Amino acid sequence: MAEIASLGMAERSRRRKLKLDPLWLALPGLAFLALFLILPTAQMLSLSFFDRITGALSFSAFSRIWNGGPYLAVLSTTFSVALWTTALCVGLGYPLAYWLSRKPPRQQRIAALFVLLPFWTSALIKNFSWLVLLGRNGIIAKTMAAIGVKGGDQLLFGRTTVVFAMVHTLLPLAVVTMLPVMNQIDRRLMMAASTLGANNARAFWQVFFQLSMRGVAAAGLLVLVASLGFFITPALVGGAKDTMIGQLIILQINELQNWQLGSALATILLISTIATCFAYDLIFGLSSATTGGEQPTRPDGLVRRAGLAIVNLLGMICGRVEEVWKRNIRGLRGGALLSIYAWAMIAMLLVPIIAFIPMAFTGSTFLSFPPPSWSARWFEQFAASPLWLGAMIRSFSIGFAAAAITLLIAAMAALGVARTRSRLGSVAFLLCLSPMMVPSIVIAIALFYLFARISLVASDIGIIIGHTVIAMPVVFMVMLATFKGYDWNLDAAASTLGAGRLRIFWRVTLPLVTSGLAVGFVTGFLQSFEELTVALFIGGGIKTTLPKQMWDGILLQVSPVIAAPSVVVLIVVIVMFAIIEFVQSRHPRSSP
């Protein structure tokens, strides 16, 4: 009998070993990224090392860049603007994220919608709105002249304006990256610090701030990577001296057809981005943090010791300031000041979006705020234009297709990563996030080079694939948060009651992750609906999406009709947010 029992145990052990690891679910997503991100990027970057005429190995493009001239100036401008944008986004966004983290869940979701609305509204709309508001005849210039302040006619086309507009565009990204980390911090730790004699300021700096550094580091990295590849803002509100590397790449490839030099610039941009990611990982330990490590940095590291010293010093200074404030200033608490700051920042984020709505109803032949007269004729022109309507219909169809494909492969990958016990899970995690670490302009150019060889340029399928690549990491993170927060004991309980796997999925798992699936789909749709870079290259000037048509309208013929589709885009974003809130209110347990 003992021998039979031993054989039974051996058989069960063998079956367990033969059981597939859930990580296999990530294979379709990883194969997709390998085929449409890693392979085309490597092919495109290889062009920079070969002469475009003879095909021989050549480093002439890199020599041309490093030998001076405008290229080094553009690189310097790119990194200067990106660093300033990153520092300001993190510095200005941290108090806003902290204020949101103190709200109850429902109030936090509603307040966060006001931050997310500018985030998901097209950068084209926001930057063109600033172009009107900050113009020589704009309302800000007129207000400055009325109160006797000079310089209102010189607000545009300068470095300061470029940084300001980029901070406005990317600030919500920093906030939504820091907020989840802050929400995970146990507030009882602050109370414990208070019971040990620390006032609110010291408890914040020495407890809460240190625990939130993982989110701060991740926000800084994402904003920096996004800033390095930016081209919309400097193209619209910047001057010739504010040209960034993204604009130069577009010029070399789209207009001059110089693939070798354009690829060399893209190579430098990509290497700079990867080097930044590695530097961030060495300093902040992002790889361990993202995979759930408890210690994001080495406890004895020089950077950590220096950071702790700075934080302790800030805690002491702010603690003294708080004591002086309480003794001498009464009736206005720090929480009230934080709320004032938060609502002021939200108002600033919403200004260019709200201002664009009345611009669409102007009766004038040029955009201005406030409009000199009112008319709906620009909406009539928009509705009567086959070009605009075709672009809008294509954007909707591509958006739904890209969202469905992205949700399928991202959800499978997230489920595999969430359930696996394999060490390869962290590798799969980083690969799924890799499109976020590659500037979108590099992705677009790489896909353009690949699709030109397989006749997918100027096709809806090509644009859908490009949008899926770009949307993959965001949807993956949404679904990963959903599956990480799901109680898998419910599935085990259903199994013990005799339910099969398919029945468990349909009757238990699926209803409880509905909210996450809805958020993932909407996120994928908005990523596609607002995307310009892929459409700019892969569309080939024939398959025009709504953002691409708006871009052409802004650059080629500035007309108030541009404001009409902008209002349509805003309505679409608001409707999508309403859907998210409705689903989350009905399925609060599955909210990511």
Phi, psi and omega in degrees: 000319180298323181293321179295317178298321179296319178295323178296318178295321179296321180294318178296321178296320179295321179295322179295321180293325181282346181295131182292139174288139181302345182297342179299339178295338180278350185300316179301317179294319180292321177295321178298315180291324178296321184282323188245006174231301186292309182298307180295327178295317178296319179296316181294317181293331179295337180297333183289346183257005182230139178296133186287346180261307184272337183080003180282156177299129184208141176248022184296326181295317179291323177298320179296324180288314186278350179279011176102204182081202185287340187292315178295325177296320178294318177298317178298316179298317182301311183288325178297311180295318181296318180293316177298317180298317180297313181298317182289321179297315180291316181294317180279331183278335183299310179300324179293316177296320179297318178297318178295322183294340180274354182277151171299158188308312183292316178297323179296317180297318181293315179294323180294334178299325179291334175278321182286331180303311175295330181295319183269353175281139186306136175299333176299314182296311184296316183288324177291327175297318176296327178300322179281315184292326183262004180292172182300326180257015181284169184293328180290318177296319179294321179294318179297319178294324182293328181263006175084019178265129181273163176096003181293337180271005182232031183281332183269166170060047176218165182299320181298318180293321178298313180297316180301312182293324178290321176298318179299322181286320189260351178303316178300327177298317178296320182294311183289343175278322180282329188300313181300323178294318179295324180295335182276349182285130180286114182292344178293339177294323176295319179295322178296320178297323179294321179292339178270007174105357180278138174280181186299319183294313181293322178297321180295307186292321187268350178238293187296313184298319180296321180289338181269359184297332178299317177291323179297315180296317179295320179296317179298320180294313182295318179294320180296315179297316179296322182293323183297328181261010183291141175219341183293310184296308179297331179290329184267315187246000180261166177259187181297327181283353182253018178297133180249168190297329178298318177297321182293323178296316178299318179299313184292322185268313184285322186257316183266350180056031178264085185292326183294311181290320178298319178292324177296318177295319177295324177297315179298319179297316181292317178298320178297319180294315180296319178298322177297318179297317179294319178298318177298319181294321179293324183278313188254350181065044185296327182296319178287327180293318183290337180261013173096014178294146181277336183242097185290337179224161179294132184295336181254012183290148180297318180297318180295317179297318179295319179297317179296322179296317180295316181296318178297320178296316177297322178298318179295315181297311181294328176296318177295318179299319180297319179296317178296320180299314182295327181283327190246338182237118182238154177095349179226107183272163179297325178299324178292319177297321178296320179294319178299316179298315184298314181290329175295319178294318179297319178298319178296322178294327184273344186306305184293335180284313180295321182295333183287337182295307178295332177300327182291341182256019180289146175268357181276168178269005176222155182280135177205159177224125356284158181295141178290334177209169186243140180196153177254016187292334181287329172291324177295319177295321178297315181291335182266358183266115176299329181293312181292316181295321177297320178295320180292316179297318179296320179298319179295312183295316178295320180298315179294318180295314180297321180295318181294315180295315181298317181298319181298305185285327179289321179294319177297316179296317181295320178296318179296316180292322182291329186261346185285154172245006181281149176293341179287351179300320180293326177294315178298321178301311182292325178293322178293332178270355186302324177299336179287336181270354179252124179307139185300329180292327176292319177299315182297316181293319179298316179292324178299318180294319179292313185290334177296334182272344180239018174060042175250000173290145182062040177226148178295325180298318179298317179294320179299316179298314179299317179293326178294319178300313183290324182280342186308308186295323182292313180295322177301316180294322177298313182288326177296317177297323178296312182287329177294327181273358182277139179273101183286351175295335178295320177295319179296322179295318178296324180294320180293338178272004174101002180283139176282171184299316181295318179294320177299317181298313185284326187261341183240298187295306186301313179300328184276347177248014182302318182298316179298320177297318179295316179296319178297317180295314180297320178298315178297320179296314181293323176302318180285316186296329183263355188285135181246319191299312179297315180296329181295322182264307187289330180296336178063018181077001181251308177272094187261123173271173182297314176299321179294319178294323177294319178300314178297320180295324179289318184281324189262321184208096181287114182222148177300346178297338177297328182290332181295307176295335177296320176294323177299315178301316180298319179297318179300316180297316181296318179298318179297320177295322178297321178296316179300313182295321180296314181293318181293326179290332179273333180232065184297332183289335182262008181290132181284000000 
